[in-house]
Every structure is written in C-alpha cells, then in structure tokens.
Amino acid sequence: MYNDGVEQELARCEDEIVLLGRKIDELGVTNSLVPYLTKYAIIRGCGAIEQAFKSIIVDYCIVNCNVQVINYLENKISRSSMNPSYENICGLLKELDDNWHRRFKNEVNGHSNANLKTSLSSLVQLRNEFAHGGNPTASIQDVSTYFSDSRVIIYKLDTVIRTL
C-alpha cells in the first residue's frame, strides 16, 4: 500500500478485531459481554474503512494544491460523515476522476474474491443497524471476514489512485 498511515491504521484495527475474537473465545459466545464486544468490532472496523478511503483520496489530492482546494477537500471529504459503501466510494471517485472510477470498478469486479462488495456492504449495514438502535447479530468471525474483505477494496483504491 502506498499510504503508510492508512496501512498502519488498518493493521491496528485488524489486530484489535483479532484480540476481540480471542477474548470472545475465552468468554464463550453465550457470555453477556459478547454482543458488546462484537458491536465495538463493527463500529471500529467500519470506522477504520471509512477513514481509510477518505484519507487515501484526500492525502493524494492535496499535494501541490492551493489552500482553498485543500480546505474544500478536507471539508467535503475528510470531515464529512459518509458511509464507506462501495457506491459512495465509486460516486466520490467519479466526481473526482472518471478514470479512477472506471479502473477502481474494474479492479474490484475482477478480483478473485467475489464477496468483496458484499462484505463491505454487510459491514456498513451492521454499523447502520447498530447506530440506529438495532441489534446486529453478526459473529466476531463475520465481522473479521467483512473487515478483511473490505481492506482489499481499500488496497485496490490506493493502488488505482497512486498508479494512474
């Protein structure tokens, strides 16, 4: 990955999810703390993916920009709340550079793991369900898989932006 800061944050998040999985295994899945630990993993994972996709785009675009463009990018992208859905990532890329958009879609759609988009969607849906008062029922293993697959999408995004 070209963006070291994003790579480090994603690695920290993955480490946390692994530790949560171990703790859940120790406690046993019927322990009353397990749903809270899983919900934390959902929020942590989805938040890391959201920050990663926004940071990759903004960090690349602000190089050699004037202050006004930097302010716009930071306000429009970095400081905004935006679910990291595949559709939102594609939409933002299309607004910035249609070549990025097309190439990103080709990279994700051409990946050998056909579940990448589904995993990202599941992670976002779980976060939204919890954020709006619901009670997501995914396991920590599900969250870990969704995060790992979503991380591949972030790598594809980073590669597309840095190699055009």
C-alpha atoms as an extended CHARMM CRD file, in Angstrom:
* protein
*
       164  EXT
         1         1  MET       CA              0.0000000000        0.0000000000        0.0000000000  PROA      1               0.0000000000
         2         2  TYR       CA              1.2760000000        3.4640000000       -0.8670000000  PROA      2               0.0000000000
         3         3  ASN       CA             -0.3900000000        5.2820000000        2.0500000000  PROA      3               0.0000000000
         4         4  ASP       CA              1.5710000000        4.1750000000        5.1220000000  PROA      4               0.0000000000
         5         5  GLY       CA             -0.6890000000        5.9570000000        7.5990000000  PROA      5               0.0000000000
         6         6  VAL       CA             -3.7410000000        4.1570000000        6.2750000000  PROA      6               0.0000000000
         7         7  GLU       CA             -1.8970000000        0.8370000000        6.2430000000  PROA      7               0.0000000000
         8         8  GLN       CA             -0.8880000000        1.2770000000        9.8770000000  PROA      8               0.0000000000
         9         9  GLU       CA             -4.4190000000        2.1790000000       10.9600000000  PROA      9               0.0000000000
        10        10  LEU       CA             -5.9360000000       -0.7880000000        9.1300000000  PROA      10              0.0000000000
        11        11  ALA       CA             -3.3590000000       -3.1020000000       10.7060000000  PROA      11              0.0000000000
        12        12  ARG       CA             -4.1370000000       -1.7210000000       14.1890000000  PROA      12              0.0000000000
        13        13  CYS       CA             -7.8270000000       -2.2510000000       13.5920000000  PROA      13              0.0000000000
        14        14  GLU       CA             -7.3240000000       -5.7970000000       12.3680000000  PROA      14              0.0000000000
        15        15  ASP       CA             -5.1820000000       -6.5350000000       15.4300000000  PROA      15              0.0000000000
        16        16  GLU       CA             -7.9840000000       -5.2380000000       17.6680000000  PROA      16              0.0000000000
        17        17  ILE       CA            -10.5690000000       -7.3950000000       15.9290000000  PROA      17              0.0000000000
        18        18  VAL       CA             -8.3350000000      -10.4570000000       16.3170000000  PROA      18              0.0000000000
        19        19  LEU       CA             -7.8930000000       -9.6900000000       20.0330000000  PROA      19              0.0000000000
        20        20  LEU       CA            -11.6440000000       -9.2630000000       20.4260000000  PROA      20              0.0000000000
        21        21  GLY       CA            -12.1510000000      -12.6340000000       18.7670000000  PROA      21              0.0000000000
        22        22  ARG       CA             -9.7380000000      -14.2440000000       21.2210000000  PROA      22              0.0000000000
        23        23  LYS       CA            -11.4630000000      -12.5920000000       24.1630000000  PROA      23              0.0000000000
        24        24  ILE       CA            -14.8480000000      -13.7960000000       22.9140000000  PROA      24              0.0000000000
        25        25  ASP       CA            -13.4500000000      -17.3150000000       22.5850000000  PROA      25              0.0000000000
        26        26  GLU       CA            -12.2180000000      -17.1000000000       26.1860000000  PROA      26              0.0000000000
        27        27  LEU       CA            -15.5430000000      -15.8030000000       27.4680000000  PROA      27              0.0000000000
        28        28  GLY       CA            -17.6820000000      -18.1550000000       25.4060000000  PROA      28              0.0000000000
        29        29  VAL       CA            -20.2620000000      -16.9780000000       22.8980000000  PROA      29              0.0000000000
        30        30  THR       CA            -23.0840000000      -17.0670000000       25.4560000000  PROA      30              0.0000000000
        31        31  ASN       CA            -21.3730000000      -14.5550000000       27.7640000000  PROA      31              0.0000000000
        32        32  SER       CA            -23.3650000000      -11.3330000000       28.1450000000  PROA      32              0.0000000000
        33        33  LEU       CA            -20.3360000000       -9.2110000000       27.1290000000  PROA      33              0.0000000000
        34        34  VAL       CA            -20.0000000000      -10.8350000000       23.6990000000  PROA      34              0.0000000000
        35        35  PRO       CA            -22.6510000000       -8.7140000000       21.9230000000  PROA      35              0.0000000000
        36        36  TYR       CA            -20.9750000000       -5.5280000000       23.1640000000  PROA      36              0.0000000000
        37        37  LEU       CA            -17.5320000000       -6.6640000000       22.0530000000  PROA      37              0.0000000000
        38        38  THR       CA            -18.9230000000       -7.6120000000       18.6500000000  PROA      38              0.0000000000
        39        39  LYS       CA            -20.7070000000       -4.2660000000       18.2740000000  PROA      39              0.0000000000
        40        40  TYR       CA            -17.4690000000       -2.4860000000       19.1380000000  PROA      40              0.0000000000
        41        41  ALA       CA            -15.7010000000       -4.5140000000       16.4350000000  PROA      41              0.0000000000
        42        42  ILE       CA            -18.3880000000       -3.4990000000       13.9250000000  PROA      42              0.0000000000
        43        43  ILE       CA            -18.0440000000        0.2090000000       14.7160000000  PROA      43              0.0000000000
        44        44  ARG       CA            -14.2470000000        0.0550000000       14.8560000000  PROA      44              0.0000000000
        45        45  GLY       CA            -13.9290000000       -1.8600000000       11.6000000000  PROA      45              0.0000000000
        46        46  CYS       CA            -16.3700000000        0.2290000000        9.6140000000  PROA      46              0.0000000000
        47        47  GLY       CA            -14.9130000000        3.4580000000       11.0050000000  PROA      47              0.0000000000
        48        48  ALA       CA            -11.4050000000        2.4020000000       10.0090000000  PROA      48              0.0000000000
        49        49  ILE       CA            -12.5730000000        1.6030000000        6.4750000000  PROA      49              0.0000000000
        50        50  GLU       CA            -14.3610000000        4.9700000000        6.2300000000  PROA      50              0.0000000000
        51        51  GLN       CA            -11.3130000000        6.9050000000        7.3940000000  PROA      51              0.0000000000
        52        52  ALA       CA             -9.0470000000        4.8680000000        5.1240000000  PROA      52              0.0000000000
        53        53  PHE       CA            -10.9560000000        5.5400000000        1.9300000000  PROA      53              0.0000000000
        54        54  LYS       CA            -11.2860000000        9.2500000000        2.6730000000  PROA      54              0.0000000000
        55        55  SER       CA             -7.6300000000        9.6090000000        3.7130000000  PROA      55              0.0000000000
        56        56  ILE       CA             -6.3330000000        7.8510000000        0.6100000000  PROA      56              0.0000000000
        57        57  ILE       CA             -8.2250000000       10.2450000000       -1.6440000000  PROA      57              0.0000000000
        58        58  VAL       CA             -7.5380000000       13.4530000000        0.2850000000  PROA      58              0.0000000000
        59        59  ASP       CA             -3.8860000000       12.6690000000        1.0370000000  PROA      59              0.0000000000
        60        60  TYR       CA             -3.2380000000       12.1190000000       -2.6580000000  PROA      60              0.0000000000
        61        61  CYS       CA             -5.2290000000       15.1200000000       -3.8950000000  PROA      61              0.0000000000
        62        62  ILE       CA             -3.8650000000       17.7760000000       -1.5410000000  PROA      62              0.0000000000
        63        63  VAL       CA             -0.3110000000       17.5110000000       -2.8200000000  PROA      63              0.0000000000
        64        64  ASN       CA              0.5280000000       20.7440000000       -4.6620000000  PROA      64              0.0000000000
        65        65  CYS       CA             -2.9390000000       22.2450000000       -4.1230000000  PROA      65              0.0000000000
        66        66  ASN       CA             -3.6690000000       25.7720000000       -3.0360000000  PROA      66              0.0000000000
        67        67  VAL       CA             -5.1810000000       26.4220000000        0.3820000000  PROA      67              0.0000000000
        68        68  GLN       CA             -8.7010000000       26.8200000000       -0.9620000000  PROA      68              0.0000000000
        69        69  VAL       CA             -8.6950000000       23.4120000000       -2.6540000000  PROA      69              0.0000000000
        70        70  ILE       CA             -7.1990000000       21.7840000000        0.4320000000  PROA      70              0.0000000000
        71        71  ASN       CA             -9.9040000000       23.3520000000        2.6170000000  PROA      71              0.0000000000
        72        72  TYR       CA            -12.6040000000       22.1680000000        0.2360000000  PROA      72              0.0000000000
        73        73  LEU       CA            -11.2910000000       18.5930000000        0.1550000000  PROA      73              0.0000000000
        74        74  GLU       CA            -10.9260000000       18.4350000000        3.9080000000  PROA      74              0.0000000000
        75        75  ASN       CA            -14.4370000000       19.7980000000        4.4960000000  PROA      75              0.0000000000
        76        76  LYS       CA            -16.1500000000       17.8680000000        1.7090000000  PROA      76              0.0000000000
        77        77  ILE       CA            -14.4050000000       14.5390000000        2.3020000000  PROA      77              0.0000000000
        78        78  SER       CA            -12.2580000000       14.2840000000        5.4450000000  PROA      78              0.0000000000
        79        79  ARG       CA            -14.5920000000       15.9280000000        7.9340000000  PROA      79              0.0000000000
        80        80  SER       CA            -17.8480000000       14.7220000000        6.4550000000  PROA      80              0.0000000000
        81        81  SER       CA            -19.7290000000       11.6860000000        7.6090000000  PROA      81              0.0000000000
        82        82  MET       CA            -20.0090000000        9.2320000000        4.7490000000  PROA      82              0.0000000000
        83        83  ASN       CA            -20.7270000000        5.5350000000        4.9290000000  PROA      83              0.0000000000
        84        84  PRO       CA            -17.8680000000        3.7100000000        3.2180000000  PROA      84              0.0000000000
        85        85  SER       CA            -20.2030000000        1.8520000000        0.8960000000  PROA      85              0.0000000000
        86        86  TYR       CA            -18.9600000000        0.6820000000       -2.4700000000  PROA      86              0.0000000000
        87        87  GLU       CA            -21.4850000000        3.0230000000       -4.0900000000  PROA      87              0.0000000000
        88        88  ASN       CA            -20.2490000000        6.0320000000       -2.0930000000  PROA      88              0.0000000000
        89        89  ILE       CA            -16.6230000000        5.2620000000       -2.8940000000  PROA      89              0.0000000000
        90        90  CYS       CA            -17.4670000000        4.9230000000       -6.5940000000  PROA      90              0.0000000000
        91        91  GLY       CA            -19.5440000000        8.1100000000       -6.5200000000  PROA      91              0.0000000000
        92        92  LEU       CA            -16.7520000000       10.1330000000       -4.9660000000  PROA      92              0.0000000000
        93        93  LEU       CA            -14.2090000000        8.7430000000       -7.4090000000  PROA      93              0.0000000000
        94        94  LYS       CA            -16.4840000000        9.5930000000      -10.3390000000  PROA      94              0.0000000000
        95        95  GLU       CA            -16.7950000000       13.1840000000       -9.0680000000  PROA      95              0.0000000000
        96        96  LEU       CA            -13.0080000000       13.4940000000       -8.9410000000  PROA      96              0.0000000000
        97        97  ASP       CA            -11.7640000000       11.4520000000      -11.8890000000  PROA      97              0.0000000000
        98        98  ASP       CA            -13.7640000000        9.1960000000      -14.1790000000  PROA      98              0.0000000000
        99        99  ASN       CA            -10.6190000000        7.1540000000      -14.9380000000  PROA      99              0.0000000000
       100       100  TRP       CA            -10.2070000000        6.4240000000      -11.2230000000  PROA      100             0.0000000000
       101       101  HSD       CA            -13.8480000000        5.4130000000      -11.0740000000  PROA      101             0.0000000000
       102       102  ARG       CA            -13.6930000000        3.0320000000      -14.0440000000  PROA      102             0.0000000000
       103       103  ARG       CA            -10.3940000000        1.4970000000      -13.0470000000  PROA      103             0.0000000000
       104       104  PHE       CA            -11.4790000000        1.0090000000       -9.4290000000  PROA      104             0.0000000000
       105       105  LYS       CA            -14.6630000000       -0.7610000000      -10.5050000000  PROA      105             0.0000000000
       106       106  ASN       CA            -12.6720000000       -2.9850000000      -12.8690000000  PROA      106             0.0000000000
       107       107  GLU       CA            -10.1550000000       -3.8410000000      -10.1420000000  PROA      107             0.0000000000
       108       108  VAL       CA            -12.8180000000       -4.7550000000       -7.5850000000  PROA      108             0.0000000000
       109       109  ASN       CA            -15.0530000000       -6.6020000000      -10.0410000000  PROA      109             0.0000000000
       110       110  GLY       CA            -12.0780000000       -8.5060000000      -11.4470000000  PROA      110             0.0000000000
       111       111  HSD       CA            -10.8070000000       -9.6920000000       -8.0640000000  PROA      111             0.0000000000
       112       112  SER       CA            -10.8580000000      -13.4370000000       -7.4250000000  PROA      112             0.0000000000
       113       113  ASN       CA            -12.8830000000      -12.9330000000       -4.2290000000  PROA      113             0.0000000000
       114       114  ALA       CA            -16.4180000000      -12.2880000000       -5.4490000000  PROA      114             0.0000000000
       115       115  ASN       CA            -17.5390000000      -11.3960000000       -1.9030000000  PROA      115             0.0000000000
       116       116  LEU       CA            -15.6200000000       -8.1330000000       -1.5480000000  PROA      116             0.0000000000
       117       117  LYS       CA            -18.5470000000       -5.8150000000       -2.2440000000  PROA      117             0.0000000000
       118       118  THR       CA            -20.9460000000       -7.9750000000       -0.2390000000  PROA      118             0.0000000000
       119       119  SER       CA            -18.6100000000       -7.9180000000        2.7630000000  PROA      119             0.0000000000
       120       120  LEU       CA            -18.2230000000       -4.1440000000        2.6370000000  PROA      120             0.0000000000
       121       121  SER       CA            -21.9840000000       -3.7650000000        2.3220000000  PROA      121             0.0000000000
       122       122  SER       CA            -22.5350000000       -6.1090000000        5.2640000000  PROA      122             0.0000000000
       123       123  LEU       CA            -20.0970000000       -4.1800000000        7.4600000000  PROA      123             0.0000000000
       124       124  VAL       CA            -21.8040000000       -0.8810000000        6.6200000000  PROA      124             0.0000000000
       125       125  GLN       CA            -25.2780000000       -2.3690000000        7.1580000000  PROA      125             0.0000000000
       126       126  LEU       CA            -24.2670000000       -3.7470000000       10.5520000000  PROA      126             0.0000000000
       127       127  ARG       CA            -22.9050000000       -0.3680000000       11.6230000000  PROA      127             0.0000000000
       128       128  ASN       CA            -26.0360000000        1.4040000000       10.4510000000  PROA      128             0.0000000000
       129       129  GLU       CA            -28.2790000000       -1.1280000000       12.1500000000  PROA      129             0.0000000000
       130       130  PHE       CA            -26.4900000000       -0.5980000000       15.4670000000  PROA      130             0.0000000000
       131       131  ALA       CA            -26.2410000000        3.1870000000       15.0290000000  PROA      131             0.0000000000
       132       132  HSD       CA            -30.0000000000        3.4140000000       14.5020000000  PROA      132             0.0000000000
       133       133  GLY       CA            -30.9710000000        1.4190000000       17.5610000000  PROA      133             0.0000000000
       134       134  GLY       CA            -30.9420000000       -2.0750000000       16.1110000000  PROA      134             0.0000000000
       135       135  ASN       CA            -29.2540000000       -5.1470000000       17.4700000000  PROA      135             0.0000000000
       136       136  PRO       CA            -26.9190000000       -6.6650000000       14.8620000000  PROA      136             0.0000000000
       137       137  THR       CA            -26.4530000000      -10.3920000000       15.2740000000  PROA      137             0.0000000000
       138       138  ALA       CA            -23.2360000000      -10.9800000000       13.3370000000  PROA      138             0.0000000000
       139       139  SER       CA            -20.4910000000      -13.0230000000       14.9530000000  PROA      139             0.0000000000
       140       140  ILE       CA            -16.9780000000      -11.7260000000       15.5240000000  PROA      140             0.0000000000
       141       141  GLN       CA            -15.8580000000      -14.1270000000       12.7770000000  PROA      141             0.0000000000
       142       142  ASP       CA            -18.3170000000      -12.4680000000       10.3860000000  PROA      142             0.0000000000
       143       143  VAL       CA            -17.0350000000       -9.0160000000       11.3280000000  PROA      143             0.0000000000
       144       144  SER       CA            -13.4360000000      -10.1490000000       10.8870000000  PROA      144             0.0000000000
       145       145  THR       CA            -14.1850000000      -11.5420000000        7.4200000000  PROA      145             0.0000000000
       146       146  TYR       CA            -16.1130000000       -8.4290000000        6.3890000000  PROA      146             0.0000000000
       147       147  PHE       CA            -13.2550000000       -6.2070000000        7.5610000000  PROA      147             0.0000000000
       148       148  SER       CA            -10.5660000000       -8.2710000000        5.8080000000  PROA      148             0.0000000000
       149       149  ASP       CA            -12.5160000000       -8.2460000000        2.5490000000  PROA      149             0.0000000000
       150       150  SER       CA            -13.1870000000       -4.5100000000        2.8780000000  PROA      150             0.0000000000
       151       151  ARG       CA             -9.4940000000       -3.9580000000        3.4260000000  PROA      151             0.0000000000
       152       152  VAL       CA             -8.8410000000       -5.4870000000       -0.0180000000  PROA      152             0.0000000000
       153       153  ILE       CA            -11.1670000000       -2.8630000000       -1.5060000000  PROA      153             0.0000000000
       154       154  ILE       CA             -9.1530000000       -0.1500000000        0.2440000000  PROA      154             0.0000000000
       155       155  TYR       CA             -5.9150000000       -1.5910000000       -1.1830000000  PROA      155             0.0000000000
       156       156  LYS       CA             -7.4680000000       -1.5320000000       -4.6560000000  PROA      156             0.0000000000
       157       157  LEU       CA             -8.4810000000        2.0990000000       -4.1370000000  PROA      157             0.0000000000
       158       158  ASP       CA             -4.9860000000        3.0540000000       -3.0110000000  PROA      158             0.0000000000
       159       159  THR       CA             -3.4010000000        1.2940000000       -5.9780000000  PROA      159             0.0000000000
       160       160  VAL       CA             -5.7520000000        2.8600000000       -8.5190000000  PROA      160             0.0000000000
       161       161  ILE       CA             -5.2090000000        6.3860000000       -7.2260000000  PROA      161             0.0000000000
       162       162  ARG       CA             -1.4360000000        6.0620000000       -6.9790000000  PROA      162             0.0000000000
       163       163  THR       CA             -0.7700000000        4.3590000000      -10.3070000000  PROA      163             0.0000000000
       164       164  LEU       CA             -2.6910000000        6.3970000000      -12.8540000000  PROA      164             0.0000000000
